[in-house]
Amino acid sequence: MPEQGRSGVEVEKPMVVFAGRSNVGKSSILRALTGRRVVVGKKPGSTRWERIIDLGPLLLVDTPGFGHMARMSRRDIDRMKTHVVRQLEAWGERIVLSVLIVDISLFRQLVDRWERRGEIPVDIEFYSFLSEISPDVIVVANKIDKLRKHQREVEVSYLRSRLVAAVPDRRLTLITMSARQGHGIDDLANAMSLSLKRRGLPVPDW
C-alpha cells in the first residue's frame, strides 16, 4: 500500500521538500509559489507536522520547523528535529530536490550563538544533511527586506561562505528573497524548474 502523509495524499510521487528552522517563512513561500492555501502561523513552530501539496507530477512537502517553538519544551523541540530528520531519511530516493529556507536577517547572530556553545549551527548542519540525502539543494535567504541595503551583500556573502565551507564539493544555489514583499519567488520557481529538468522530471505549473 502506498505510504500516505498526514494530509492523506499518497507520497510515492517524486518529492520536493521545504525545510528550515521555525519562523523562517517556509509556509509563506509555499503559498506564494503555488497559490495554494497553506496555513501560515504567527508564532514560531506553527507547522507541527508535514503538509503535502499535490501538484500532479510531484509533491511539495512543508516540513515542521525546528528550533524554538511556542509552548514546547527543549525535549519536545529536540524530538521534533529528530522526527524531521528521520522522516526525510525514510522518504529516501523519493526526494528529488530540497529547498532550505534561512532567515538571512538572523543567520550570523544564530551562528555566533551556536558556535559560542561549541555546537554546529543548525542551519549549516541541516544544509550538510540535505546535501547528503538530496540530489539537489536550493538555499533561500529569506527576509532580505529586514536588512538595510548596505548590509545585504555582506550578509549574503557570509551565508554563502559558511555553506560552501561546510559542503565544498557541491555547487551552491542561493536565492535571495522577501516572501513578505513577494520578491524572489520567480527566481525560486525558475531554479526549481531547472533542477527538475536536469533530472528529466516534469515541471508542474507552479
C-alpha positions as CSV (number, residue, x, y, z in Angstrom):
1,M,0.0,0.0,0.0
2,P,1.4,3.4,-0.9
3,E,2.6,5.5,2.1
4,Q,0.5,8.4,3.0
5,G,1.3,11.7,4.6
6,R,-0.8,13.3,7.3
7,S,-2.8,15.1,4.7
8,G,-3.9,11.7,3.2
9,V,-2.0,12.3,0.0
10,E,-0.1,9.3,-1.4
11,V,3.6,10.1,-1.4
12,E,5.0,7.6,-3.9
13,K,5.5,10.5,-6.3
14,P,8.8,12.5,-6.5
15,M,9.0,14.9,-3.7
16,V,10.4,18.5,-3.3
17,V,11.0,19.1,0.4
18,F,11.0,22.5,2.1
19,A,12.9,22.6,5.3
20,G,14.3,25.1,7.8
21,R,14.2,26.5,11.3
22,S,10.9,27.7,12.8
23,N,9.6,31.0,11.6
24,V,11.8,31.4,8.6
25,G,8.9,31.6,6.2
26,K,8.5,28.1,4.7
27,S,4.8,28.2,4.6
28,S,4.6,31.7,3.3
29,I,7.0,30.9,0.5
30,L,5.0,27.8,-0.5
31,R,1.8,29.8,-0.5
32,A,3.4,32.5,-2.7
33,L,5.0,29.8,-5.0
34,T,1.9,27.7,-5.6
35,G,-1.1,29.9,-4.8
36,R,-2.4,27.1,-2.6
37,R,-3.8,27.9,0.8
38,V,-1.1,26.9,3.2
39,V,-1.8,27.8,6.9
40,V,0.7,30.4,8.0
41,G,1.1,30.8,11.7
42,K,2.1,34.0,13.6
43,K,4.2,32.1,16.1
44,P,7.3,30.0,15.6
45,G,6.6,26.3,15.2
46,S,3.1,26.7,13.8
47,T,3.8,23.8,11.4
48,R,3.9,20.8,13.6
49,W,3.5,18.0,11.0
50,E,4.2,17.6,7.3
51,R,1.9,19.4,4.9
52,I,1.8,17.9,1.5
53,I,0.7,19.7,-1.6
54,D,0.0,17.5,-4.7
55,L,1.0,19.3,-7.9
56,G,0.3,16.4,-10.2
57,P,3.8,15.2,-11.3
58,L,5.3,15.7,-7.9
59,L,4.6,16.6,-4.2
60,L,5.7,19.7,-2.3
61,V,6.3,18.9,1.4
62,D,6.3,21.6,4.1
63,T,8.2,20.0,7.0
64,P,7.9,21.2,10.6
65,G,10.3,23.9,11.7
66,F,13.0,23.0,14.1
67,G,14.4,25.3,16.8
68,H,12.4,27.5,19.1
69,M,8.7,26.6,19.1
70,A,5.8,28.2,21.0
71,R,4.7,26.3,24.1
72,M,7.2,23.5,23.6
73,S,9.9,22.2,25.9
74,R,13.5,21.7,24.8
75,R,12.9,18.0,24.9
76,D,9.9,18.2,22.6
77,I,11.8,20.6,20.3
78,D,14.7,18.0,20.1
79,R,12.1,15.3,19.4
80,M,10.6,17.4,16.5
81,K,14.0,17.9,14.9
82,T,14.7,14.1,15.2
83,H,11.3,13.5,13.6
84,V,12.0,15.7,10.7
85,V,15.4,14.1,10.1
86,R,14.0,10.5,10.3
87,Q,11.1,11.3,8.0
88,L,13.4,12.8,5.4
89,E,15.6,9.7,5.6
90,A,12.6,7.4,5.3
91,W,11.5,9.1,2.1
92,G,14.9,8.4,0.7
93,E,15.0,8.2,-3.1
94,R,11.6,9.9,-3.4
95,I,13.3,13.3,-2.7
96,V,14.4,14.8,-5.9
97,L,15.0,18.4,-4.6
98,S,15.3,20.1,-1.2
99,V,14.8,23.8,-0.5
100,L,16.4,25.0,2.7
101,I,14.9,28.3,3.9
102,V,17.2,30.5,6.0
103,D,16.4,33.8,7.8
104,I,19.2,35.9,6.4
105,S,18.5,38.7,8.9
106,L,19.4,36.4,11.8
107,F,21.8,33.9,10.3
108,R,25.1,35.5,11.5
109,Q,23.6,36.1,15.0
110,L,22.5,32.5,15.3
111,V,25.8,31.1,14.0
112,D,27.7,33.1,16.6
113,R,25.3,31.9,19.4
114,W,25.7,28.2,18.4
115,E,29.5,28.4,18.0
116,R,29.9,30.0,21.4
117,R,28.3,26.9,22.8
118,G,30.8,24.8,20.8
119,E,28.0,23.4,18.5
120,I,27.5,23.3,14.8
121,P,24.9,26.0,13.8
122,V,21.7,24.3,12.9
123,D,21.2,25.9,9.5
124,I,24.7,24.8,8.5
125,E,24.2,21.3,9.9
126,F,20.9,20.9,8.0
127,Y,22.4,22.1,4.8
128,S,25.1,19.4,5.1
129,F,22.4,16.8,5.9
130,L,20.2,17.8,2.9
131,S,23.2,17.7,0.7
132,E,23.7,14.0,1.7
133,I,20.2,12.8,1.1
134,S,19.1,15.1,-1.8
135,P,20.4,15.2,-5.4
136,D,19.9,19.0,-5.5
137,V,19.6,21.6,-2.7
138,I,18.5,25.2,-3.2
139,V,19.1,27.6,-0.3
140,V,16.7,30.6,0.0
141,A,17.9,33.5,2.0
142,N,14.5,34.9,3.1
143,K,13.7,38.1,4.9
144,I,16.2,40.1,3.0
145,D,13.9,43.1,3.5
146,K,14.8,43.1,7.2
147,L,18.4,44.1,6.4
148,R,19.5,47.6,5.5
149,K,20.6,47.8,1.9
150,H,24.2,48.2,2.7
151,Q,24.1,45.1,4.9
152,R,22.5,42.8,2.3
153,E,25.6,41.9,0.2
154,V,27.7,41.4,3.2
155,E,25.3,39.1,5.0
156,V,24.6,37.1,1.8
157,S,28.3,36.7,1.2
158,Y,28.8,35.5,4.8
159,L,26.0,32.9,4.4
160,R,27.5,31.7,1.1
161,S,31.0,31.4,2.5
162,R,29.8,29.4,5.5
163,L,27.7,27.0,3.4
164,V,30.5,26.5,0.8
165,A,32.9,25.7,3.6
166,A,30.5,23.1,5.1
167,V,29.9,21.3,1.7
168,P,32.8,22.3,-0.6
169,D,32.2,19.6,-3.2
170,R,28.6,20.8,-4.1
171,R,27.8,23.9,-6.2
172,L,25.7,26.2,-4.0
173,T,22.5,27.5,-5.5
174,L,21.4,30.5,-3.4
175,I,18.3,32.7,-3.9
176,T,17.7,35.9,-2.0
177,M,14.0,36.6,-1.2
178,S,11.5,38.6,0.7
179,A,8.4,36.4,0.8
180,R,6.5,39.2,2.7
181,Q,7.1,41.6,-0.2
182,G,6.8,38.9,-2.9
183,H,10.4,39.4,-4.2
184,G,12.4,36.4,-5.4
185,I,9.5,34.0,-5.9
186,D,10.1,33.8,-9.7
187,D,13.8,33.2,-9.1
188,L,13.0,30.3,-6.9
189,A,10.4,28.8,-9.3
190,N,13.0,29.1,-12.1
191,A,15.7,27.4,-10.1
192,M,13.4,24.6,-9.1
193,S,12.2,24.1,-12.7
194,L,15.8,24.0,-13.9
195,S,16.7,21.4,-11.3
196,L,13.8,19.2,-12.2
197,K,14.5,19.5,-16.0
198,R,18.2,18.4,-15.4
199,R,16.9,15.2,-13.9
200,G,14.4,14.6,-16.7
201,L,11.4,15.2,-14.4
202,P,8.2,17.0,-15.4
203,V,7.8,20.6,-14.2
204,P,4.5,21.4,-12.6
205,D,2.6,24.6,-13.2
206,W,3.8,26.5,-10.1
